[in-house]
């Protein structure tokens, strides 16, 4: 049995993703394989359907790339005067980037926000993106879900703080190291569900008969210390609905 992971919830490291899962699928049609992905696995051609995967793969869909509109809405609630939002994405991660840009632009139009898309595939390109933001002066930053960007969390948090730019992220690990706000699937819960599937397969169950588990636990984390440093007043409504407020 193989497990193709996207994130290590304990360390916040990031590996795999769709390319690795697709490579595993291409390598074998018989070895049971479990995956954790942020995109729709049907659209990725990993399984035939959510309810009946139909092959040797099944796993967890985190939905993080499908929460763009909600994350943008939460950012606008946090910074209501924001009119121009920078969206930072990794173009090499096409499966995440295309829906992120599409949904951010659609949600931006609905909220009368101007969306500026910036690309970064390396650490230097992240620096260059923030230099561009310093010139363009957007009101807030939306960081797209991507293994590469999540793995560069310390750099992103430090640059956002240096430029005094309110930012939202998809992983709680980034809020824990100083990111202003995160909203996304609970990774620890997803891996516990994956562990249940490992046990069932070891007892003889077939991936074809195990429905893809769709993440149902999403968490909003706000770093109040970062908010104070940036001079951002967190609305009481957000504080009340947050799953965790980091002091």
Secondary structure as UniProt FT lines:
FT   STRAND          2..4
FT   STRAND          7..8
FT   TURN            9..12
FT   STRAND          13..14
FT   HELIX           18..27
FT   STRAND          33..37
FT   TURN            41..45
FT   STRAND          57..61
FT   HELIX           64..66
FT   HELIX           68..78
FT   TURN            79..81
FT   STRAND          84..89
FT   TURN            91..92
FT   HELIX           94..110
FT   TURN            111..112
FT   STRAND          114..119
FT   HELIX           123..136
FT   STRAND          140..143
FT   HELIX           147..151
FT   HELIX           153..162
FT   TURN            163..164
FT   STRAND          166..169
FT   HELIX           172..176
FT   TURN            177..178
FT   STRAND          181..185
FT   HELIX           187..202
FT   TURN            203..204
FT   HELIX           207..209
FT   STRAND          213..214
FT   STRAND          218..223
FT   HELIX           224..230
FT   HELIX           236..241
FT   STRAND          244..246
//
